[in-house]
Amino acid sequence: MLLNDFGYSVERARQNLDKSFGDNLTPEKQTHYEKRLTKIVAFAAWFIPKEKEAVTDCLREITACLYGANSIYPMYHEELIERRILQDKAIGQCYRLTQELQYAIETLPVDIDKYTRFAEMIETEINLLKGWRKADNKFKRATSDSAANFANVNNNGNANCNNASNANGVRPDFDAVAGSLLSVPQAKKGEAVLPNGKN
C-alpha cells in the first residue's frame, strides 16, 4: 500500500481531470481547471509523503511496544503494570493507524474498497492484542504486590535481600540470553501476533 502511494496516481488523476473538463475551456473553467490540477500535484508532492511517514511511525511503534511487552516476564506487580502499559500503547497505535488510513481515504481520490482488507487486518490485530492482554490476568496471582518485597527489613534491623547472593535470589542475566530474544517463538493461544505471522 505504501509503495503504491495509497493507490493514488497523478497520471490517472490528470487524465480524469482532462476528461472531465474537455477542450476549449472558458477563462472561468480554465481557472477552475488549474486549481484542480494544483491540488492533484500537491497530493503527490507533500500529502502522500507525509502520510507515509505517519503510517510508518505507527507500524514502528506497534512493533516496538509488542517486542517490549513480550520481553517482560512479570515477577513483580510493577513489571506486570509495565507490560500492560506497553500492550495498551500497541493497541492505541493500531487505532491511530486506522485513523491515518481513514484520513487518506477521505482525502485522496482512491478506491475505498481496496482499503477494506487493510482495515480487517488491523481489526484482527487489535482483537489479538486485547486477547493477549486479557490472558495476562493469570500473572496477577503469581506476582508479588510490590518489588519492595525483595528487600524487607528483619526485626534485628538487617535487610533481607531474599538470597540475592545465591542462585535462587539472582534475577536472570538478560545479557547472557540476548541472542535468544532475537528469535521470536511461534504464537500460542492468548499471545499477540504480528502481521507477518510472528508474535
Backbone hydrogen bonds, N-H to C=O, Kabsch-Sander energy under -0.5 kcal/mol:
donor,donor_aa,acceptor,acceptor_aa,energy
5,D,2,L,-1.6
6,F,1,M,-2.6
7,G,4,N,-1.5
8,Y,5,D,-1.9
13,A,9,S,-2.3
14,R,10,V,-2.5
15,Q,11,E,-2.2
16,N,12,R,-2.2
17,L,13,A,-1.9
18,D,14,R,-2.5
19,K,15,Q,-2.3
20,S,16,N,-1.8
21,F,17,L,-2.2
22,G,18,D,-2.6
30,Q,26,T,-3.0
31,T,27,P,-1.9
32,H,28,E,-1.9
33,Y,29,K,-2.7
34,E,30,Q,-2.3
35,K,31,T,-1.7
36,R,32,H,-2.0
37,L,33,Y,-2.5
38,T,34,E,-2.3
39,K,35,K,-1.8
40,I,36,R,-2.0
41,V,37,L,-2.3
42,A,38,T,-2.1
43,F,39,K,-1.8
44,A,40,I,-1.0
45,A,41,V,-2.0
46,W,42,A,-2.5
47,F,42,A,-1.6
48,I,43,F,-2.9
50,K,46,W,-1.9
51,E,47,F,-2.5
52,K,48,I,-2.4
53,E,49,P,-1.8
54,A,50,K,-1.9
55,V,51,E,-2.4
56,T,52,K,-2.6
57,D,53,E,-2.2
58,C,54,A,-1.9
59,L,55,V,-2.3
60,R,56,T,-2.3
61,E,57,D,-2.4
62,I,58,C,-2.5
63,T,59,L,-2.2
64,A,60,R,-2.6
65,C,61,E,-2.5
66,L,62,I,-2.3
67,Y,63,T,-2.5
68,G,64,A,-2.3
69,A,65,C,-2.7
70,N,66,L,-2.4
71,S,67,Y,-1.1
72,I,69,A,-1.3
73,Y,71,S,-0.7
77,H,144,S,-1.3
80,L,76,Y,-1.8
81,I,77,H,-2.1
82,E,78,E,-2.1
83,R,79,E,-2.3
84,R,80,L,-2.2
85,I,81,I,-2.5
86,L,82,E,-1.8
87,Q,83,R,-1.9
88,D,84,R,-2.7
89,K,85,I,-2.3
90,A,86,L,-2.1
91,I,87,Q,-2.1
92,G,88,D,-2.5
93,Q,89,K,-2.3
94,C,90,A,-1.6
95,Y,91,I,-1.9
96,R,92,G,-2.1
97,L,93,Q,-2.4
98,T,94,C,-2.0
99,Q,95,Y,-2.0
100,E,96,R,-2.3
101,L,97,L,-2.1
102,Q,98,T,-2.1
103,Y,99,Q,-2.3
104,A,100,E,-2.0
105,I,101,L,-2.3
106,E,102,Q,-2.3
107,T,103,Y,-1.4
108,L,104,A,-2.8
110,V,108,L,-2.0
112,I,110,V,-0.7
114,K,111,D,-1.0
115,Y,112,I,-2.0
116,T,113,D,-1.1
119,A,115,Y,-2.1
120,E,116,T,-2.2
121,M,117,R,-2.0
122,I,118,F,-2.2
123,E,119,A,-2.2
124,T,120,E,-2.2
125,E,121,M,-2.1
126,I,122,I,-2.4
127,N,123,E,-2.2
128,L,124,T,-2.1
129,L,125,E,-2.4
130,K,126,I,-2.4
131,G,127,N,-2.0
132,W,128,L,-2.4
133,R,129,L,-2.6
134,K,130,K,-2.3
135,A,131,G,-2.0
136,D,132,W,-0.9
136,D,133,R,-0.6
137,N,134,K,-1.7
138,K,135,A,-1.4
139,F,136,D,-1.8
140,K,137,N,-1.2
141,R,137,N,-0.5
142,A,138,K,-0.5
143,T,139,F,-2.0
144,S,75,M,-1.2
149,N,146,S,-1.5
150,F,147,A,-1.7
151,A,148,A,-1.6
152,N,149,N,-0.6
152,N,160,N,-1.0
154,N,158,N,-3.2
157,G,154,N,-1.7
160,N,152,N,-4.4
161,C,159,A,-0.8
166,N,163,N,-1.3
169,G,163,N,-1.0
169,G,166,N,-0.8
170,V,166,N,-0.7
170,V,167,A,-0.6
174,F,172,P,-1.2
176,A,173,D,-0.7
177,V,173,D,-0.7
178,A,175,D,-1.0
180,S,177,V,-0.7
181,L,177,V,-0.9
181,L,178,A,-0.7
182,L,178,A,-0.6
182,L,179,G,-1.0
183,S,180,S,-0.9
184,V,182,L,-0.7
191,E,188,K,-2.2
194,L,198,K,-5.1
197,G,194,L,-2.6
199,N,185,P,-0.9
